[in-house]
Amino acid sequence: MYKLEKTILASVLCIGLAASQGFAQAPKKVTKPAATTKKTSVTAAKAAPSSNVLRNKLDSLSAAIGVSFSNSLSSQGINDINTDILTKTITAALKGEKTLFSSEEANKFIGEYFQKMMEEKGAVVKIEGEKFLEENKKKAGVTTTESGLQYSVIKMGDGPKPSATDKVKTHYHGTLTNGTVFDSSVDRGEPVEFPVNGVIKGWTEALQLMPVGSKWKLYIPYQLAYGERAAGPQIPAYSALVFEVELLEIVK
């Protein structure tokens, strides 16, 4: 996920350096700081500044970092920030002047702020997933295992079933419970090979129940997916996941 335990300035610089994740199948209310000035929404620049504004490479670097940092804030759900305090703090820090936070205090505050924000978002996602699975298990054709994994059979194959230590080739199409696609070997037109015990728990369990040639739809609770952590920007923490999985073969 994001490296949150940084000062704002360090975060900006890291974002800039990172500029010079797909779905990893194989490996396994927010309190805002008080402000005394009016807040200004953070939005990406609509047009590049004119050449007479950017007089040299450092001006261009400053503008580029500003865009990158603004995009980073937006991607983390921060669309409103006190830019006056932000710029004054950056200026003071660069000059070596005293700031309202020490580096340690800033790291601690940022970490706690984002941790709280993620917990609150996660609580919403968790409840939505649980409601989805509770309704889904009532549908005809849906089987629920002891672990909480749900599946329905689209096509039942007649081949052997893989063991946990086998390597398999599959096609899959993964979505969130709202239908948002986060990864699809089907869309890429490229089947994927991986060890059965090298994927999320819901897959490991389901694959050992599927004969080769089968195509099943899996409904995976967050505990059997990525748990309390997010998996890249497209899969929030506590997400229940839905997959269509076709078991093509056991790879020898």
C-alpha positions in Angstrom: 0.0 0.0 0.0 1.2 3.5 0.5 4.2 4.5 2.5 2.4 6.7 4.9 4.9 7.1 7.7 6.8 9.9 6.0 6.8 13.7 6.3 4.9 15.5 3.7 8.0 16.7 2.1 9.6 13.3 2.0 6.5 11.9 0.5 6.7 14.4 -2.3 10.3 13.6 -3.1 9.6 9.9 -3.0 6.7 10.3 -5.4 9.0 12.2 -7.8 11.7 9.6 -7.6 9.3 6.8 -8.1 8.2 8.3 -11.4 12.0 8.0 -13.2 0.9 -3.2 -9.4 -2.1 -5.9 -11.7 -3.4 -8.5 -9.4 -0.8 -10.6 -7.6 -2.3 -14.1 -8.1 0.8 -16.1 -7.3 2.2 -14.7 -4.0 0.1 -15.2 -1.6 -14.8 9.6 11.1 -11.6 11.1 10.2 -10.6 14.1 12.4 -8.8 16.7 10.4 -6.2 18.9 12.0 -7.4 22.4 13.0 -6.7 25.1 10.5 -7.0 28.8 10.9 -7.1 29.6 7.2 -9.5 28.8 4.4 -9.0 25.5 2.7 -8.5 25.2 -1.0 -9.4 22.1 -3.0 -6.5 20.2 -4.5 -7.0 19.6 -8.3 -4.6 18.7 -11.0 -3.6 21.5 -13.4 -5.8 21.7 -16.4 -3.1 23.0 -18.7 0.7 23.2 -18.7 2.1 26.5 -17.5 3.4 28.8 -20.1 7.1 28.7 -20.9 7.8 32.1 -19.4 6.7 30.9 -16.0 9.0 27.9 -16.0 12.3 29.7 -16.3 14.7 26.8 -15.6 14.8 23.1 -14.8 14.2 23.7 -11.1 11.0 25.6 -11.9 9.9 22.7 -14.0 10.8 20.2 -11.2 8.8 22.3 -8.7 5.8 22.3 -11.0 6.1 18.5 -11.7 6.4 17.7 -8.0 3.3 19.8 -7.3 1.3 17.9 -9.9 2.6 14.5 -8.7 1.9 15.3 -5.0 -1.6 16.6 -5.8 -2.4 13.4 -7.7 -1.1 11.3 -4.8 -3.3 13.1 -2.4 -6.3 12.7 -4.6 -5.6 9.0 -5.1 -5.6 8.6 -1.3 -9.0 10.3 -1.0 -7.7 13.7 0.1 -9.4 16.2 -2.1 -9.2 19.2 0.2 -6.2 20.5 2.1 -5.0 23.7 3.6 -2.5 24.7 0.9 -1.4 27.9 2.7 -0.2 25.9 5.7 1.3 23.2 3.4 3.4 25.6 1.4 4.5 27.6 4.4 5.6 24.4 6.2 7.5 23.2 3.1 9.2 26.6 2.8 10.2 26.6 6.4 11.4 23.0 6.4 13.6 23.6 3.3 15.1 26.7 5.0 15.9 24.7 8.1 13.5 26.8 10.2 11.3 25.5 13.1 8.1 23.9 12.0 4.9 23.0 13.9 5.8 19.3 13.9 9.2 17.7 14.3 10.0 14.9 11.8 9.0 12.3 14.4 5.8 14.0 15.3 4.9 14.5 11.6 5.5 10.8 10.9 3.4 9.8 13.8 0.5 12.1 12.9 0.5 11.1 9.3 0.6 7.4 10.1 -2.3 7.7 12.7 -4.3 9.8 10.3 -4.2 7.4 7.4 -4.5 4.4 9.6 -7.8 5.8 11.0 -9.0 6.7 7.5 -8.2 3.2 6.2 -10.0 1.6 9.2 -13.1 3.6 8.5 -13.1 2.8 4.8 -12.4 -0.8 5.6 -15.4 -1.0 8.0 -17.7 0.1 5.2 -16.2 -2.3 2.7 -16.4 -5.2 5.2 -20.1 -4.6 5.9 -20.9 -4.4 2.2 -19.1 -7.6 1.5 -20.8 -9.4 4.4 -24.2 -8.3 3.2 -23.4 -9.4 -0.4 -22.3 -12.9 0.7 -25.3 -13.3 3.1 -27.7 -12.7 0.2 -25.6 -14.6 -2.3 -25.6 -17.8 -0.3 -29.4 -17.9 -0.6 -29.3 -18.1 -4.3 -30.0 -21.4 -6.1 -26.9 -23.3 -7.1 -24.6 -21.6 -4.6 -22.7 -23.9 -2.3 -21.1 -22.6 0.9 -18.2 -24.5 2.4 -17.3 -24.6 6.1 -14.6 -21.9 5.7 -17.2 -19.5 4.2 -16.1 -19.9 0.6 -19.1 -19.8 -1.8 -19.1 -21.2 -5.3 -21.5 -22.0 -8.2 -20.7 -24.4 -11.0 -20.8 -23.0 -14.5 -19.3 -26.1 -16.0 -18.1 -29.3 -14.3 -15.1 -31.0 -15.8 -14.2 -34.6 -15.7 -10.5 -34.5 -15.1 -8.4 -35.0 -12.0 -8.5 -32.7 -9.1 -5.2 -30.9 -8.2 -3.6 -31.2 -4.8 -2.2 -28.3 -2.8 1.3 -28.9 -4.1 0.4 -29.1 -7.8 0.9 -26.4 -10.3 -2.1 -25.4 -12.4 -3.0 -23.4 -15.5 -6.1 -21.3 -15.2 -8.1 -18.6 -16.9 -9.8 -16.2 -14.5 -11.9 -13.0 -14.4 -11.8 -11.1 -11.0 -14.2 -8.4 -9.8 -15.3 -6.7 -6.7 -18.8 -7.4 -5.4 -20.0 -4.3 -7.3 -18.8 -5.7 -10.6 -15.6 -3.6 -10.9 -13.0 -5.6 -12.8 -9.6 -5.5 -11.1 -7.8 -8.3 -13.1 -8.6 -10.7 -15.9 -6.5 -13.2 -17.7 -9.5 -13.7 -20.0 -9.3 -10.1 -21.1 -5.6 -10.4 -21.6 -6.0 -13.6 -23.5 -3.2 -15.2 -21.4 -3.8 -18.2 -19.1 -1.8 -18.1 -15.9 0.2 -20.8 -14.2 0.9 -21.0 -10.4 1.1 -23.4 -7.5 -2.2 -24.2 -5.9 -0.9 -23.3 -2.4 0.7 -20.1 -3.7 -2.5 -18.1 -4.1 -5.1 -16.6 -1.7 -6.8 -19.1 0.6 -10.2 -19.0 -1.3 -8.5 -20.1 -4.5 -6.4 -22.8 -2.8 -9.5 -24.3 -1.3 -11.6 -24.1 -4.5 -9.0 -25.4 -6.9 -8.7 -28.6 -4.9 -12.4 -29.2 -5.3 -12.4 -28.6 -9.1 -11.8 -31.3 -11.6 -9.7 -30.2 -14.6 -12.0 -28.8 -17.3 -14.3 -27.1 -14.7 -15.4 -23.5 -14.7 -16.7 -22.2 -11.4 -17.7 -18.8 -10.0 -16.1 -18.1 -6.7 -17.4 -15.7 -4.0 -14.6 -15.2 -1.6 -15.0 -13.5 1.9 -12.2 -11.1 2.8 -10.7 -13.5 5.3 -10.0 -15.9 2.4 -8.8 -13.1 0.1 -6.4 -10.3 1.1 -7.8 -9.9 4.6 -7.4 -6.6 6.4 -4.9 -5.2 3.8 -5.5 -3.7 0.4 -4.1 -5.3 -2.7 -3.0 -2.4 -4.8 -5.2 0.6 -5.6 -8.1 -1.4 -7.0 -8.8 -3.9 -4.1 -9.5 -2.1 -0.8 -8.9 -3.7 2.5 -11.6 -6.1 3.7 -12.8 -6.7 0.2 -14.9 -9.8 -0.7 -14.0 -10.9 -4.2 -15.7 -12.6 -7.0 -13.9 -14.7 -9.6 -14.9 -16.8 -12.6 -12.2 -19.5 -12.7 -11.6 -22.1 -15.4 -9.1 -24.9 -14.5 -7.4 -25.7 -17.7 -4.8 -28.3 -16.7 -2.5 -29.6 -14.0 1.0 -28.6 -15.2 3.5 -31.4 -15.1 
